[in-house]
Amino acid sequence: MRFRTAASTDDYSTLPMNRKTLYTRALEYFQEAMPVAETELHYNTPFELLVAVILSAQCTDKRVNQVTPPLFRDYPTAEAMALATPEVIFEYIRSISYPNNKARHLVAMARMLEEEFQGEVPADLKQLTRLPGVGRKTANVILSVVWNQATMAVDTHVFRVSHRIGLVPDSCSTPLAVEKELTRHIPSDLIPKAHHWLILHGRYVCTARSPHCEACGLGEVCRFARKQQKS
C-alpha cells in the first residue's frame, strides 16, 4: 500500500541540519508540546483495544468510541464474541466503515484467540498478524500501547507528518519503509510515545488539506514549512 504525501522533493541532503539534529529537535518539541500522548480509542482490556483498532481502519476514533460501549458491554471478551455471529456484530457496528467485513473479522478473530491463544491477545507480531483483520499496523499499535514495545504503527497521519517534517526521505514510499526509518532514528524508549506524537500532530496540527503551520513549533526545521515560506 502506498500513500500520497504533500512533502516537497527535498531530501536529507538539502536540510539545514543533519538527521540526528532534526530528530533531536523534533522529539524535544513533541516532548514539550505533548508530555502526555496516548491513544484516543477508549478501552479497558487488550481485547477491547484490539477490537477498537480493527474498527478504526479508515474510520475516525470518535466514531469508534461511539459504537464500542454497547459492543463491549455485551461482548467484553474473546470468549463472548466467539459465540456471536457476524450478523449480530454487524448491528452494533453498522455506522462504522466497512461494517460487513469488520463484523466477519471480529468474530473470526475472537474465535482464533479462543482456539489458539486461550482467549488472550498475544504479544508477538507474527502471532498477532495471523488474526483475521489484523495487519502489521494494527499489530504494532497493540504491541506499542498494550505491551510498550518499541514498534511504530504507520497510518496516514504518521506517513504524512514524517515526510512533511523531513524525518524520512521521499524514497520511503511505503508504510513499512517509513516504519523502519523512524525506528532507526528514534530512541527505543521513545518510540511508543512518538507513535502518538506523530498521529496527534497529524490529526490536529499538520492536517492533510490545510496544515496549521502557525500553531506548530517545528517551523524552523520542517521542510514543508520552509518550502511554504519560500513560495
C-alpha positions as CSV (number, residue, x, y, z in Angstrom):
1,M,0.0,0.0,0.0
2,R,1.3,3.5,-0.9
3,F,0.1,6.8,0.5
4,R,0.4,10.1,-1.2
5,T,2.3,12.8,0.6
6,A,2.4,16.6,0.3
7,A,6.0,16.7,1.1
8,S,8.5,18.5,-1.1
9,T,11.0,16.7,-3.3
10,D,13.8,17.8,-0.9
11,D,15.8,15.0,0.6
12,Y,18.1,14.9,3.6
13,S,20.9,16.4,1.6
14,T,19.1,19.8,1.4
15,L,18.1,20.0,5.0
16,P,19.7,22.8,7.0
17,M,20.9,20.2,9.5
18,N,21.7,16.6,9.7
19,R,19.2,13.8,10.5
20,K,20.4,13.4,14.1
21,T,19.8,17.1,14.8
22,L,16.5,17.1,13.0
23,Y,15.2,14.2,15.1
24,T,16.6,15.7,18.3
25,R,14.8,19.0,17.6
26,A,11.5,17.3,16.6
27,L,11.5,14.9,19.6
28,E,12.3,17.8,22.0
29,Y,9.4,19.8,20.6
30,F,6.9,16.9,20.9
31,Q,8.1,16.1,24.5
32,E,7.4,19.7,25.5
33,A,4.2,20.2,23.5
34,M,2.6,16.8,24.3
35,P,4.0,15.4,27.5
36,V,1.0,13.1,27.7
37,A,0.4,11.3,24.4
38,E,-1.8,8.2,24.2
39,T,-4.4,6.6,22.0
40,E,-7.7,8.3,21.8
41,L,-9.6,5.0,21.5
42,H,-11.5,4.0,24.6
43,Y,-10.8,0.6,26.0
44,N,-10.3,-1.3,29.3
45,T,-8.6,-4.5,28.2
46,P,-6.2,-5.6,25.5
47,F,-9.0,-7.4,23.8
48,E,-11.2,-4.3,23.7
49,L,-8.3,-2.3,22.3
50,L,-7.7,-4.9,19.6
51,V,-11.4,-4.7,18.6
52,A,-11.3,-0.9,18.6
53,V,-8.2,-0.7,16.4
54,I,-9.7,-3.2,13.9
55,L,-12.8,-1.0,13.8
56,S,-10.7,2.2,13.4
57,A,-9.3,1.2,10.0
58,Q,-10.5,4.0,7.6
59,C,-12.7,5.3,10.3
60,T,-12.3,8.0,13.0
61,D,-11.5,7.2,16.6
62,K,-14.5,9.4,17.5
63,R,-16.9,7.2,15.6
64,V,-15.4,4.1,17.0
65,N,-15.8,5.4,20.6
66,Q,-19.4,6.0,19.9
67,V,-20.2,2.4,18.9
68,T,-17.9,0.4,21.2
69,P,-19.7,0.9,24.6
70,P,-22.7,-1.3,23.8
71,L,-20.4,-3.8,21.9
72,F,-18.0,-4.1,24.9
73,R,-20.9,-4.3,27.3
74,D,-22.4,-7.3,25.5
75,Y,-19.1,-8.9,24.2
76,P,-16.3,-7.9,26.6
77,T,-14.1,-10.9,26.0
78,A,-12.9,-13.1,23.1
79,E,-15.0,-16.0,24.6
80,A,-18.2,-14.0,24.4
81,M,-17.6,-12.6,20.9
82,A,-16.5,-16.0,19.6
83,L,-20.1,-17.2,20.3
84,A,-21.6,-14.4,18.3
85,T,-22.3,-14.3,14.5
86,P,-21.1,-11.6,12.1
87,E,-24.8,-10.7,11.5
88,V,-25.2,-9.9,15.2
89,I,-22.0,-7.9,15.5
90,F,-22.9,-6.0,12.3
91,E,-25.9,-4.5,14.2
92,Y,-23.5,-2.9,16.7
93,I,-21.1,-1.5,14.2
94,R,-23.3,-0.7,11.2
95,S,-22.3,3.0,11.4
96,I,-18.6,2.1,11.1
97,S,-16.9,2.0,7.7
98,Y,-17.0,-1.5,6.0
99,P,-19.2,-3.0,8.8
100,N,-19.7,-6.3,7.0
101,N,-16.0,-7.1,6.6
102,K,-15.2,-5.9,10.1
103,A,-18.0,-7.9,11.7
104,R,-16.7,-11.1,10.0
105,H,-13.1,-10.2,11.0
106,L,-14.1,-9.6,14.7
107,V,-15.9,-12.9,15.1
108,A,-13.2,-14.8,13.3
109,M,-10.5,-13.0,15.3
110,A,-12.3,-13.8,18.6
111,R,-12.6,-17.5,17.7
112,M,-8.9,-17.8,16.8
113,L,-8.0,-16.2,20.1
114,E,-10.1,-18.7,21.9
115,E,-8.9,-21.7,19.9
116,E,-5.2,-20.9,19.8
117,F,-4.4,-18.3,22.4
118,Q,-6.6,-19.2,25.4
119,G,-8.6,-16.0,24.7
120,E,-5.6,-13.8,25.4
121,V,-4.2,-11.2,23.0
122,P,-0.6,-12.3,22.0
123,A,2.4,-10.0,22.5
124,D,4.1,-11.1,19.3
125,L,4.0,-9.5,15.8
126,K,3.8,-12.8,13.9
127,Q,1.1,-14.2,16.1
128,L,-1.0,-11.0,16.0
129,T,-0.9,-10.7,12.2
130,R,-2.3,-14.3,12.0
131,L,-5.5,-13.0,13.4
132,P,-8.3,-12.1,11.0
133,G,-8.5,-8.3,10.4
134,V,-5.0,-7.7,11.9
135,G,-2.3,-6.3,9.7
136,R,1.1,-5.0,10.6
137,K,-0.2,-1.5,11.5
138,T,-2.8,-2.9,13.9
139,A,-0.4,-5.3,15.4
140,N,2.1,-2.6,16.0
141,V,-0.5,-0.5,17.8
142,I,-1.3,-3.4,20.1
143,L,2.4,-4.1,20.8
144,S,3.1,-0.4,21.5
145,V,0.1,0.5,23.6
146,V,-0.5,-2.7,25.5
147,W,3.0,-4.1,25.8
148,N,5.0,-0.9,25.5
149,Q,7.2,-2.4,22.8
150,A,9.3,-0.2,20.5
151,T,7.0,-0.6,17.5
152,M,5.9,2.2,15.2
153,A,2.4,1.9,13.6
154,V,2.4,3.9,10.4
155,D,-1.0,5.2,9.4
156,T,-1.8,8.1,7.0
157,H,-1.1,10.7,9.7
158,V,2.3,9.3,10.6
159,F,3.2,8.8,6.9
160,R,2.2,12.4,6.0
161,V,3.9,14.1,9.0
162,S,7.1,12.2,8.7
163,H,7.5,13.2,5.1
164,R,6.4,16.8,5.7
165,I,8.8,17.4,8.5
166,G,11.6,15.6,6.7
167,L,12.1,12.8,9.2
168,V,12.0,10.4,6.3
169,P,13.2,10.9,2.7
170,D,10.9,10.7,-0.3
171,S,12.4,7.3,-1.1
172,C,10.4,5.9,1.8
173,S,7.3,5.4,-0.3
174,T,5.6,2.7,1.7
175,P,4.4,2.5,5.3
176,L,7.0,-0.3,6.0
177,A,9.8,1.9,4.8
178,V,8.7,4.8,6.9
179,E,8.4,2.5,9.9
180,K,11.9,1.2,9.5
181,E,13.3,4.7,9.0
182,L,11.6,6.1,12.1
183,T,12.5,3.2,14.4
184,R,16.1,3.5,13.2
185,H,16.4,7.1,14.4
186,I,14.1,7.4,17.3
187,P,15.4,6.1,20.7
188,S,13.6,2.8,21.5
189,D,12.2,4.1,24.8
190,L,10.5,7.0,23.0
191,I,9.1,5.0,20.1
192,P,5.8,4.1,21.8
193,K,5.1,7.7,22.7
194,A,6.5,9.0,19.3
195,H,3.8,7.0,17.6
196,H,1.1,9.0,19.3
197,W,3.0,12.3,18.9
198,L,3.0,11.9,15.1
199,I,-0.6,10.7,14.9
200,L,-1.9,13.6,17.1
201,H,0.3,16.1,15.4
202,G,-1.2,15.0,12.1
203,R,-4.7,14.9,13.4
204,Y,-4.8,18.3,14.9
205,V,-1.9,20.4,13.6
206,C,-0.3,19.0,10.4
207,T,-3.7,18.2,8.8
208,A,-3.9,16.9,5.3
209,R,-5.5,19.7,3.5
210,S,-4.8,22.8,5.5
211,P,-1.9,22.3,7.9
212,H,-1.9,24.8,10.8
213,C,1.8,25.8,10.4
214,E,1.2,28.9,12.5
215,A,0.4,26.7,15.5
216,C,3.4,24.4,15.1
217,G,6.7,24.9,16.8
218,L,8.6,23.0,14.2
219,G,8.6,25.8,11.5
220,E,12.4,26.3,11.7
221,V,13.2,22.7,10.9
222,C,10.1,21.4,8.9
223,R,10.9,21.2,5.2
224,F,7.2,21.7,4.3
225,A,7.0,24.9,6.3
226,R,10.3,26.2,4.8
227,K,9.0,25.5,1.3
228,Q,5.8,27.4,2.1
229,Q,7.8,30.3,3.4
230,K,9.8,30.5,0.2
231,S,6.8,30.3,-2.1
